[in-house]
Each structure stands twice: as structure tokens, then as C-alpha cells.
Amino acid sequence: IHRHHLLIAPMVRIFVTRQLATGLALVAWAASQGAEAQAGVHARSQAQQPEIQAPSAQAQRPGPQKPAVAPARRAQVNANRANAKGVNDDSSNLVPRGLPARRLTGSDPWQPTSMLYLKGRKAMEHFGFIGFKDGGIAALNLNSSELLWAHEPLAAYGSTKAIHQKMGVVVTTTETGQVQAWDAWEGVLKWERSCPGGVVHRMLDIGGADDGFGFACASEVEARTRDGVRRWATPSPIGTLFKAASAVDSGKNICALALGTGISPGALALKLNSYTGAIMSSVDAPQAVVNGLSHGSFITTGGRLVWPTTGKVHTYSLCGDGDIAEADSVAADETATVEAVQDTPGIFSVTNGVVTGIFASAGPDLRRIKLVDRRATLGPVHGAIYGETGRWVAVLTQEQAGSQVQIINAKHGGDEGLALVPGSYSAAMFGVGERVVAQEDYGGNAFRAILATKTLDSVLAIQGSDVHWSRDGFLAESVVILSTTTTTTTFTTSGPAAEL
């Protein structure tokens, strides 16, 4: 038995050794094949990737960059723009695509009446859209004050009341009810709509990130895609006219108040589906709301109607759900006016020209967050990274030394610093501040004010006491004044673009 063991053991060792050698060889072969396959995949991925080239001078030019478009899609877009007809039964309200951008002439009044800030795709991209008293619009690079494009009105549309943007489309509304949609990057007029009876307050952001706009005329509420296709139109109930409207539920629904005429003296609070236009509910509004709609000054913000009465300010849900909320206000009297803050739902001011109360409204919760002992104009404050709003509010006042822009917390009204220090610029040279939009810098400890003035019609970019640039016209040859004493690189406009 021992002899058999002695004979078998070497044979087993030889067999195991050969098996191990074979296994190791297979492992080595598999590893080599895997490396070759990986190299092949890498080579294929490199071959599929476009060659990276240094950006051209045109690409480095400050200003909005158009998104890449496939050739077939570009041809289709160009064909659509060349088509003077619309794409649905509402084609009479659409205009030919591809209208060229036009410079304003020296004789055109361009007093700013509205402003909109748009954060670009890159860190240093900041753009502004300014509406004029004559209904025109212009686009600026807010880093350099460069005029990107401008349009003069082709008819007497009245002042540009509001500007709204979504996914590269800028929409303006005028006091006569003209709605115009512009390509934000090229200044091309995409479509327009004449709204009978005027546009009810602002455009409504509906349908999610990829869809379009809703707006209320006096006689109907309608929804359009960003390209101008009318999806639906819902007329006001018989004997009523729409007076206020707002998108609610993250744009899934629209709530609107319709005020009765002589036949129906009351008011209805309607809720519409944003995708179909179907009326989902209808509620009789209280008489106090009827009185508020008849007041000379009322606004909508955060899905609620806001109006003042003597000594008080009131809010009511446009959907008709819940009771009227009210708060005391020393600024509210028979002469008081209310003003919403653009892109900052729920924040508004009440002023009688002597004092100004700033309020925060969240549903039925209504409270004053700040009292200013003079007339104040509010403006949005945009975050540095994404351009978001809602954290702060810009408060423009006229002090003894000049215009001042204070930044306050939107929740409790606490002081967050000055974006514009009084006396930083000459009012005699540039005019008194009328409207403001503010930006947070990337350091998070300072703000810059974009100020539009009245009387002398200038636009200035100021951070603290440093004037970065100013513009006193929208002609192609307009002189741009750049700061020579800039002490911060946060919003530097000369030299290479600095990271914010």
C-alpha cells in the first residue's frame, strides 16, 4: 500500500502542476485580450469624439451663445421662420419668422419702463432685457454694457409693462395689450398677439420646463407653446371680464378672477387646467374682492390678489379657496399703490408716497417685514450661481446724497448690505434711479445693482460705490463709460473675463 502511495503522489503533483500552468496561461491570455479590447474601445471613443479646437474670436465674444442645432433641425427651423403663416388655426396672430434686429434711432424715446435679468449658461454670463416707454426692447451684456440687439416698435403699442423669459424665449407685454415673443439670443421676433382689452398683469409660466406661456386677456385666457402655437383658449364667463390671473401648482393650473359687468355685478374665482384650458372649479368671490378689483391699484403675487384699503392691505386666493387675509398698514390709504416684485412671488410693497410697507404673503399668512420712511421701489435679487430669486429683495430709495439700493432678507426684512451707496454717481449726469435689478457676487458677501434712471434715461451697473459702466443710449455708436477705479474682480468688465 505504501508503495502505491509513493507512485501515485508524484503523478498527482505533476497533474496539478500542469493544470495550474494551463490556468495561469489562460488568465494571462484573457488579460491580454481584455487590454486589447479596452484599447480598441478607447480608440473608437476617441474616433467618435469631435476634435477639440481652440475657441474662435467669435466664440469668445461676450454674449449669449446659441445652442447647437443639428443640420436637419436647423433647416427645419429656418423653414419655419421663413413661413409667414402660423401652424394652427390662429395663424393670423403669428408674424413672419426671421425679422432682423433693428437699432433704435436717435429720435426714439427709450425711457426704461421694465427690466429683466437672465443668467447665462456660463459663470460669467449675465444678460439684461430692458423695455421702453415706446414699447421697444433691447438686450444688453451686463458684464460690459454691450448692446446685443434692440427693436423699435412698428406701431404705437404703449409702454412695455412686463418682460418674461423661458428657455431662450423672451416675451414682452405692453399697456395696449400687445404680446411679443423674441428669440433671446438673436433678437428675432418669433410671434406676437394683440390681446383685446390688455394683458392681465404678467405672463404665466405653465406646462413645465419644456412648454410655454399662458396669459389672460380681458375676454379669454389662452396658452401657447414657446414657438407661438396656440394650444387652447378659454373665454371669460358670459357677462364677465378677466381682471387677474396667476399660474399655481407649479404651473399645472391657472387661477383667474373674472369681474362681472352690468349684467353680472359679482366676481368669479376660476381654476383652469393648464394643459387643456378646462374650467375645473368656479367660486363666487366675496364682495370685498369685487371692491378690490374695482380699486385703482391691485396686483397678483404668489397666486393671490392684493389690494389696499384705508389702514389695511388684503389678499385673496385667485382660486377662491380660503378666506381673505389682511394686515394693518400705515402706508395704505385712498392714494396707496401696490407693487409686486418680479420673479419673487409673495413679496410686495404698499406705498402712499410718504412711507412704504414691504410685506410677505404665503397663502393666508400675511405679515409686514419692513417699513421704509419714504417712497421705495422694489426689485428682484438674483443668486450668483443659478440666477435664482426669492432669498432677497432690492429696495431702491432716494436719500439726500442720491439713490440707494439696500438688500434685505425676503423672509424677515433683515439688512443684507448696500448694492448702491448714495452719492456713488452724479444724478445730474445720469438721472435719478427708477428701477433696479440686483445680482449676488460669487463671493456671497456683496451685490451689484443694475439701475435704470428717469429724466436722463441711463442704465448703470454699480457695486457699492464703484460704477462699473453706464449707458445713456441704445444706438450702435453709443458711448460706454467703464470704471477705471474698480477694486473688485467680481464683475470686472475690462480685460479677460474673470471667474466670479
C-alpha positions as CSV (number, residue, x, y, z in Angstrom):
1,I,0.0,0.0,0.0
2,H,2.8,2.4,0.8
3,R,4.4,1.6,-2.5
4,H,1.3,2.6,-4.4
5,H,1.1,5.8,-2.5
6,L,4.6,6.6,-3.4
7,L,3.8,6.0,-7.1
8,I,0.6,8.0,-7.1
9,A,1.7,11.1,-5.2
10,P,4.3,12.2,-7.9
11,M,1.7,11.7,-10.6
12,V,-0.8,13.9,-8.7
13,R,1.7,16.6,-8.2
14,I,2.6,16.6,-11.9
15,F,-1.0,16.7,-12.9
16,V,-1.8,19.6,-10.5
17,T,1.3,21.5,-11.7
18,R,0.3,21.1,-15.3
19,Q,-3.3,22.3,-14.5
20,L,-2.0,25.3,-12.7
21,A,0.3,26.2,-15.5
22,T,-2.6,25.9,-18.0
23,G,-4.8,28.0,-15.8
24,L,-2.2,30.7,-15.4
25,A,-1.7,30.8,-19.2
26,L,-5.4,31.2,-19.7
27,V,-5.6,34.0,-17.3
28,A,-2.7,35.8,-19.0
29,W,-4.3,35.3,-22.4
30,A,-7.6,36.7,-21.1
31,A,-5.9,39.7,-19.6
32,S,-4.1,40.5,-22.8
33,Q,-7.4,40.2,-24.8
34,G,-9.1,42.5,-22.3
35,A,-6.4,45.1,-22.6
36,E,-6.6,45.0,-26.4
37,A,-10.4,45.3,-26.2
38,Q,-10.2,48.2,-23.8
39,A,-7.6,49.9,-26.1
40,G,-10.0,49.3,-29.0
41,V,-12.9,50.8,-27.2
42,H,-10.8,53.8,-26.2
43,A,-9.7,54.2,-29.8
44,R,-13.3,54.0,-31.0
45,S,-14.5,56.5,-28.4
46,Q,-11.7,58.9,-29.4
47,A,-12.6,58.5,-33.1
48,Q,-16.3,59.3,-32.3
49,Q,-15.5,62.4,-30.3
50,P,-15.1,65.7,-32.3
51,E,-11.7,67.3,-32.4
52,I,-11.4,69.9,-29.6
53,Q,-10.2,73.2,-31.1
54,A,-9.4,76.5,-29.6
55,P,-12.4,78.8,-29.5
56,S,-12.6,81.3,-32.2
57,A,-12.7,85.0,-31.6
58,Q,-16.4,85.0,-32.4
59,A,-16.9,82.2,-29.8
60,Q,-15.0,84.3,-27.2
61,R,-17.1,87.3,-27.8
62,P,-19.2,88.2,-24.8
63,G,-22.8,87.5,-25.3
64,P,-25.4,84.7,-25.4
65,Q,-24.3,81.6,-27.3
66,K,-26.9,79.7,-29.3
67,P,-27.4,76.1,-28.5
68,A,-26.0,73.6,-31.0
69,V,-28.6,72.5,-33.6
70,A,-28.4,69.5,-35.9
71,P,-28.2,70.5,-39.6
72,A,-31.6,68.8,-40.4
73,R,-33.2,70.5,-37.4
74,R,-31.6,73.8,-38.3
75,A,-33.0,73.6,-41.8
76,Q,-36.4,72.9,-40.4
77,V,-36.2,75.8,-38.0
78,N,-35.1,78.1,-40.9
79,A,-38.0,76.8,-43.0
80,N,-40.4,77.5,-40.2
81,R,-39.1,81.0,-39.7
82,A,-39.4,81.7,-43.4
83,N,-43.1,80.7,-43.3
84,A,-45.3,83.8,-42.9
85,K,-48.3,81.7,-41.9
86,G,-48.9,80.1,-38.5
87,V,-49.1,76.4,-37.7
88,N,-52.6,76.3,-36.5
89,D,-56.0,78.0,-36.8
90,D,-54.6,81.1,-35.0
91,S,-52.1,81.9,-37.8
92,S,-53.4,85.4,-38.2
93,N,-51.7,86.2,-34.8
94,L,-48.3,85.0,-35.9
95,V,-45.7,87.0,-37.8
96,P,-43.1,86.0,-40.4
97,R,-40.0,84.4,-38.8
98,G,-36.6,85.9,-39.3
99,L,-37.4,89.6,-38.9
100,P,-34.0,91.3,-38.5
101,A,-32.9,93.0,-35.3
102,R,-33.1,96.8,-35.7
103,R,-31.2,99.5,-33.9
104,L,-33.1,102.3,-32.2
105,T,-32.8,105.7,-33.8
106,G,-31.7,108.8,-32.0
107,S,-35.2,110.3,-32.2
108,D,-36.9,107.3,-30.4
109,P,-37.8,107.8,-26.8
110,W,-36.4,104.8,-24.8
111,Q,-37.1,105.6,-21.2
112,P,-36.8,102.3,-19.4
113,T,-40.2,101.0,-18.0
114,S,-39.3,97.4,-17.2
115,M,-36.2,95.2,-16.7
116,L,-35.4,91.5,-16.7
117,Y,-32.2,89.7,-15.7
118,L,-31.2,86.5,-17.3
119,K,-28.3,84.3,-16.0
120,G,-26.4,82.9,-18.9
121,R,-25.2,79.3,-19.4
122,K,-21.6,80.1,-18.2
123,A,-20.3,81.5,-14.9
124,M,-19.6,85.0,-16.3
125,E,-22.7,85.4,-18.5
126,H,-25.2,88.0,-17.3
127,F,-27.8,89.5,-19.6
128,G,-30.4,92.1,-19.2
129,F,-33.5,92.9,-21.2
130,I,-35.0,96.4,-21.0
131,G,-38.4,97.5,-22.1
132,F,-39.0,101.1,-23.2
133,K,-41.7,103.7,-22.8
134,D,-42.5,103.4,-26.5
135,G,-42.9,99.7,-26.5
136,G,-39.4,98.8,-27.7
137,I,-37.0,96.3,-26.2
138,A,-33.2,95.9,-26.0
139,A,-30.8,93.2,-24.8
140,L,-27.5,94.0,-23.0
141,N,-24.5,92.1,-21.9
142,L,-24.5,93.1,-18.2
143,N,-20.7,92.4,-17.9
144,S,-19.7,95.0,-20.5
145,S,-22.9,97.0,-21.3
146,E,-22.6,95.8,-24.9
147,L,-25.8,96.2,-26.9
148,L,-26.7,92.7,-28.2
149,W,-29.8,93.7,-30.1
150,A,-32.6,96.2,-30.0
151,H,-36.0,96.7,-31.6
152,E,-38.1,99.8,-32.1
153,P,-41.8,99.4,-32.2
154,L,-43.6,99.3,-35.6
155,A,-46.7,100.8,-34.1
156,A,-47.9,102.7,-31.0
157,Y,-48.0,99.9,-28.5
158,G,-47.5,102.0,-25.4
159,S,-45.1,101.3,-22.6
160,T,-43.6,97.8,-22.1
161,K,-45.2,96.8,-18.8
162,A,-43.5,93.4,-18.2
163,I,-40.9,91.1,-19.6
164,H,-40.8,87.3,-19.0
165,Q,-38.4,84.6,-20.3
166,K,-38.4,80.9,-20.6
167,M,-36.0,78.5,-22.3
168,G,-34.5,81.2,-24.6
169,V,-37.8,83.0,-25.4
170,V,-38.4,86.5,-24.1
171,V,-42.0,87.7,-24.0
172,T,-43.0,91.4,-23.6
173,T,-46.4,92.8,-22.9
174,T,-47.4,96.4,-23.4
175,E,-50.1,98.6,-21.9
176,T,-52.2,98.4,-25.0
177,G,-52.2,94.6,-24.9
178,Q,-49.5,93.7,-27.4
179,V,-47.8,90.4,-26.6
180,Q,-44.5,89.8,-28.5
181,A,-42.1,86.8,-28.2
182,W,-38.4,87.2,-29.1
183,D,-35.5,84.9,-29.6
184,A,-33.4,85.9,-26.6
185,W,-30.1,85.1,-28.4
186,E,-30.8,86.6,-31.8
187,G,-33.5,89.2,-31.2
188,V,-35.8,87.6,-33.8
189,L,-39.5,88.2,-33.4
190,K,-41.0,84.7,-33.1
191,W,-44.7,85.6,-32.8
192,E,-47.0,88.3,-31.5
193,R,-50.6,88.5,-30.3
194,S,-52.9,91.5,-29.9
195,C,-54.7,91.0,-26.7
196,P,-58.2,92.7,-26.6
197,G,-58.6,94.8,-23.5
198,G,-55.0,94.5,-22.5
199,V,-53.0,91.8,-20.8
200,V,-53.9,90.9,-17.2
201,H,-50.8,91.6,-15.2
202,R,-47.9,89.3,-16.2
203,M,-47.3,86.2,-18.4
204,L,-48.0,82.9,-16.7
205,D,-45.3,80.2,-16.6
206,I,-47.2,76.9,-17.3
207,G,-46.8,73.5,-18.7
208,G,-43.4,72.5,-17.1
209,A,-39.9,73.3,-18.2
210,D,-40.3,72.3,-21.9
211,D,-43.6,74.1,-22.6
212,G,-44.7,77.6,-23.0
213,F,-46.7,80.5,-21.6
214,G,-50.2,81.4,-20.6
215,F,-51.7,84.8,-20.4
216,A,-55.1,86.4,-19.8
217,C,-56.7,88.9,-22.0
218,A,-59.8,90.6,-20.7
219,S,-62.0,88.3,-22.8
220,E,-60.1,85.0,-22.6
221,V,-57.3,83.0,-21.1
222,E,-55.0,81.2,-23.5
223,A,-51.9,79.0,-23.6
224,R,-49.2,79.0,-26.3
225,T,-46.1,77.0,-26.8
226,R,-42.8,78.8,-26.9
227,D,-43.0,78.8,-30.7
228,G,-46.4,80.5,-30.7
229,V,-48.7,77.6,-31.3
230,R,-52.0,78.3,-29.5
231,R,-52.9,75.2,-27.5
232,W,-56.2,76.4,-26.2
233,A,-58.3,79.5,-25.4
234,T,-61.0,79.7,-22.7
235,P,-63.4,82.7,-22.9
236,S,-64.5,84.5,-19.8
237,P,-67.9,83.5,-18.5
238,I,-70.8,85.4,-20.1
239,G,-71.1,88.9,-18.6
240,T,-67.6,89.0,-17.1
241,L,-64.1,90.1,-18.0
242,F,-60.9,88.7,-16.6
243,K,-59.1,91.1,-14.2
244,A,-56.4,88.9,-12.6
245,A,-54.7,85.6,-13.2
246,S,-51.8,83.5,-11.9
247,A,-50.2,80.1,-12.5
248,V,-50.5,77.8,-9.5
249,D,-49.5,74.3,-8.5
250,S,-46.1,74.5,-10.2
251,G,-47.7,75.6,-13.5
252,K,-50.2,72.8,-13.7
253,N,-53.2,75.1,-13.2
254,I,-54.2,78.7,-13.8
255,C,-56.5,80.6,-11.4
256,A,-58.2,83.8,-12.5
257,L,-60.7,86.3,-11.3
258,A,-63.5,87.5,-13.6
259,L,-65.4,90.6,-12.7
260,G,-69.0,90.9,-13.7
261,T,-70.2,93.8,-15.9
262,G,-73.6,95.4,-15.6
263,I,-75.4,92.2,-16.2
264,S,-73.5,90.2,-13.6
265,P,-72.2,92.5,-10.9
266,G,-70.3,89.9,-8.9
267,A,-66.9,88.2,-9.4
268,L,-66.0,84.6,-10.1
269,A,-62.8,82.8,-9.0
270,L,-62.0,80.2,-11.7
271,K,-59.5,77.3,-11.7
272,L,-58.4,76.1,-15.2
273,N,-56.3,73.1,-16.2
274,S,-53.1,74.4,-17.8
275,Y,-52.9,71.6,-20.3
276,T,-56.5,71.7,-21.6
277,G,-58.0,75.0,-20.6
278,A,-60.9,73.2,-19.0
279,I,-62.6,75.0,-16.1
280,M,-62.1,72.8,-13.1
281,S,-64.0,74.9,-10.5
282,S,-65.9,78.2,-10.2
283,V,-66.5,80.0,-6.9
284,D,-68.4,83.2,-6.2
285,A,-65.9,85.7,-4.7
286,P,-66.7,87.8,-1.6
287,Q,-68.0,91.4,-2.1
288,A,-64.7,92.7,-0.7
289,V,-62.9,91.1,-3.6
290,V,-65.3,92.8,-6.0
291,N,-64.4,96.1,-4.3
292,G,-60.7,95.2,-4.6
293,L,-60.9,94.5,-8.3
294,S,-62.6,97.9,-8.7
295,H,-59.8,99.6,-6.8
296,G,-57.4,101.8,-8.8
297,S,-54.4,99.6,-7.6
298,F,-54.3,95.9,-7.3
299,I,-51.8,93.2,-8.2
300,T,-51.3,89.5,-8.2
301,T,-48.4,87.7,-6.5
302,G,-48.0,84.2,-5.2
303,G,-51.4,83.1,-6.6
304,R,-53.2,85.8,-4.6
305,L,-54.9,89.1,-5.3
306,V,-53.6,92.1,-3.3
307,W,-55.3,95.4,-2.8
308,P,-55.2,98.2,-0.2
309,T,-58.0,99.9,1.8
310,T,-57.6,102.7,4.3
311,G,-55.2,101.4,7.0
312,K,-55.1,97.8,5.7
313,V,-53.9,95.6,2.9
314,H,-55.8,92.5,1.9
315,T,-55.0,89.3,-0.1
316,Y,-57.3,86.6,-1.5
317,S,-56.6,83.4,-3.3
318,L,-57.3,83.6,-7.1
319,C,-58.6,80.0,-6.9
320,G,-61.3,81.1,-4.5
321,D,-60.2,78.7,-1.7
322,G,-59.9,80.2,1.8
323,D,-60.8,83.5,3.4
324,I,-59.5,87.0,2.8
325,A,-56.2,87.7,4.7
326,E,-55.5,91.2,5.9
327,A,-52.8,93.2,7.8
328,D,-52.5,96.7,9.2
329,S,-50.6,99.2,7.0
330,V,-49.8,102.8,7.8
331,A,-49.0,103.2,4.1
332,A,-52.4,102.1,2.9
333,D,-54.9,105.0,2.2
334,E,-57.0,106.2,-0.7
335,T,-53.9,107.2,-2.6
336,A,-51.9,104.0,-2.0
337,T,-50.5,101.8,-4.7
338,V,-49.2,98.2,-4.5
339,E,-46.3,96.8,-6.4
340,A,-45.1,93.2,-6.8
341,V,-41.5,92.1,-7.1
342,Q,-40.7,90.5,-10.4
343,D,-39.7,86.8,-10.2
344,T,-40.2,86.9,-6.4
345,P,-43.7,85.5,-5.6
346,G,-45.3,86.6,-2.4
347,I,-43.3,89.8,-1.8
348,F,-44.9,93.2,-2.5
349,S,-45.0,96.8,-1.3
350,V,-47.7,99.3,-0.4
351,T,-46.8,103.0,-0.5
352,N,-48.6,106.3,-0.3
353,G,-45.5,108.2,-1.5
354,V,-44.6,109.1,2.1
355,V,-44.0,105.7,3.7
356,T,-43.7,102.2,2.2
357,G,-44.6,98.9,3.8
358,I,-43.0,95.7,2.5
359,F,-45.0,92.5,3.0
360,A,-44.5,88.8,2.7
361,S,-47.5,86.7,1.7
362,A,-47.6,82.9,1.9
363,G,-51.1,81.6,1.4
364,P,-53.3,83.1,4.2
365,D,-50.2,84.2,6.1
366,L,-49.6,87.9,5.6
367,R,-47.1,90.0,7.5
368,R,-45.1,93.1,7.2
369,I,-41.4,92.5,7.1
370,K,-40.1,96.1,6.8
371,L,-41.3,99.7,7.0
372,V,-39.4,102.4,5.0
373,D,-40.0,106.0,5.9
374,R,-40.1,107.2,2.3
375,R,-41.2,106.0,-1.1
376,A,-39.4,102.8,-2.1
377,T,-39.3,100.8,-5.3
378,L,-38.6,97.0,-5.1
379,G,-36.6,94.8,-7.4
380,P,-35.5,91.2,-7.6
381,V,-32.1,89.9,-6.4
382,H,-30.6,87.1,-8.4
383,G,-28.2,84.5,-7.0
384,A,-24.7,84.2,-8.3
385,I,-24.7,80.6,-9.4
386,Y,-28.1,79.9,-11.0
387,G,-29.7,83.3,-11.1
388,E,-32.5,82.2,-8.7
389,T,-34.6,84.6,-6.8
390,G,-36.6,84.7,-3.6
391,R,-33.9,84.9,-0.9
392,W,-33.5,88.7,-1.0
393,V,-35.2,91.9,-2.2
394,A,-33.7,95.1,-3.5
395,V,-35.1,98.3,-2.0
396,L,-34.4,101.5,-4.1
397,T,-34.9,104.8,-2.2
398,Q,-33.8,108.4,-2.8
399,E,-31.6,109.6,0.0
400,Q,-30.2,113.1,0.5
401,A,-26.9,112.1,-1.2
402,G,-28.6,110.3,-4.0
403,S,-30.1,106.9,-5.0
404,Q,-29.6,104.0,-2.6
405,V,-30.2,100.3,-3.1
406,Q,-30.4,98.2,0.1
407,I,-30.6,94.4,0.0
408,I,-33.0,92.9,2.6
409,N,-33.9,89.3,3.5
410,A,-37.1,88.3,1.9
411,K,-38.3,86.3,4.9
412,H,-37.8,88.7,7.8
413,G,-36.6,92.0,6.2
414,G,-33.2,92.0,7.8
415,D,-30.4,94.2,6.3
416,E,-28.1,92.3,4.0
417,G,-26.0,95.3,2.9
418,L,-25.9,98.0,0.2
419,A,-25.7,97.3,-3.5
420,L,-25.6,101.0,-4.2
421,V,-24.2,103.5,-1.8
422,P,-25.8,107.0,-2.1
423,G,-23.6,109.5,-3.8
424,S,-21.8,106.9,-6.0
425,Y,-22.8,108.6,-9.2
426,S,-24.0,112.0,-10.3
427,A,-27.7,112.3,-10.5
428,A,-27.3,115.5,-12.6
429,M,-25.3,113.5,-15.1
430,F,-27.2,110.2,-15.2
431,G,-30.6,110.8,-13.6
432,V,-32.5,109.5,-10.5
433,G,-32.9,105.8,-10.0
434,E,-36.3,104.5,-11.2
435,R,-36.0,100.7,-11.5
436,V,-33.5,98.2,-10.2
437,V,-32.4,94.6,-10.6
438,A,-29.6,93.2,-8.3
439,Q,-27.1,90.4,-8.5
440,E,-25.2,88.5,-5.9
441,D,-21.5,88.1,-6.5
442,Y,-19.8,84.7,-6.3
443,G,-18.1,85.6,-3.0
444,G,-21.5,85.8,-1.4
445,N,-20.8,88.9,0.5
446,A,-21.7,91.7,-1.9
447,F,-24.3,92.7,-4.5
448,R,-24.3,94.7,-7.7
449,A,-27.2,96.9,-8.8
450,I,-28.3,97.4,-12.4
451,L,-30.1,100.7,-12.2
452,A,-32.4,102.4,-14.8
453,T,-32.9,106.1,-14.3
454,K,-35.6,108.5,-15.2
455,T,-35.3,112.0,-16.7
456,L,-31.9,111.3,-18.2
457,D,-32.7,107.7,-19.2
458,S,-29.5,106.0,-18.3
459,V,-28.6,102.4,-17.3
460,L,-25.8,101.9,-14.8
461,A,-24.0,98.9,-13.2
462,I,-22.8,99.8,-9.7
463,Q,-21.4,97.7,-6.9
464,G,-21.3,99.6,-3.6
465,S,-19.7,102.9,-4.6
466,D,-18.0,101.6,-7.7
467,V,-19.6,102.4,-11.1
468,H,-18.6,99.6,-13.4
469,W,-20.3,101.0,-16.5
470,S,-23.1,103.2,-17.7
471,R,-25.0,103.6,-20.9
472,D,-27.1,106.6,-22.0
473,G,-28.4,105.4,-25.3
474,F,-29.1,102.3,-27.4
475,L,-27.5,103.5,-30.6
476,A,-24.9,101.3,-32.2
477,E,-22.4,104.1,-31.6
478,S,-23.4,104.8,-28.0
479,V,-20.5,105.6,-25.7
480,V,-20.0,103.2,-22.9
481,I,-18.3,104.5,-19.8
482,L,-16.3,101.9,-17.9
483,S,-15.0,102.3,-14.4
484,T,-11.3,102.9,-14.0
485,T,-11.3,102.5,-10.3
486,T,-12.7,99.0,-9.9
487,T,-11.4,97.4,-6.8
488,T,-13.0,94.0,-7.1
489,T,-12.8,91.4,-9.9
490,T,-16.2,90.1,-9.2
491,F,-17.8,92.0,-12.0
492,T,-14.8,93.3,-13.9
493,T,-15.6,94.4,-17.4
494,S,-12.1,95.2,-18.8
495,G,-9.5,92.6,-19.7
496,P,-10.0,88.8,-19.7
497,A,-13.2,87.5,-18.2
498,A,-12.6,86.8,-14.5
499,E,-14.2,84.0,-12.7
500,L,-16.9,85.2,-10.4
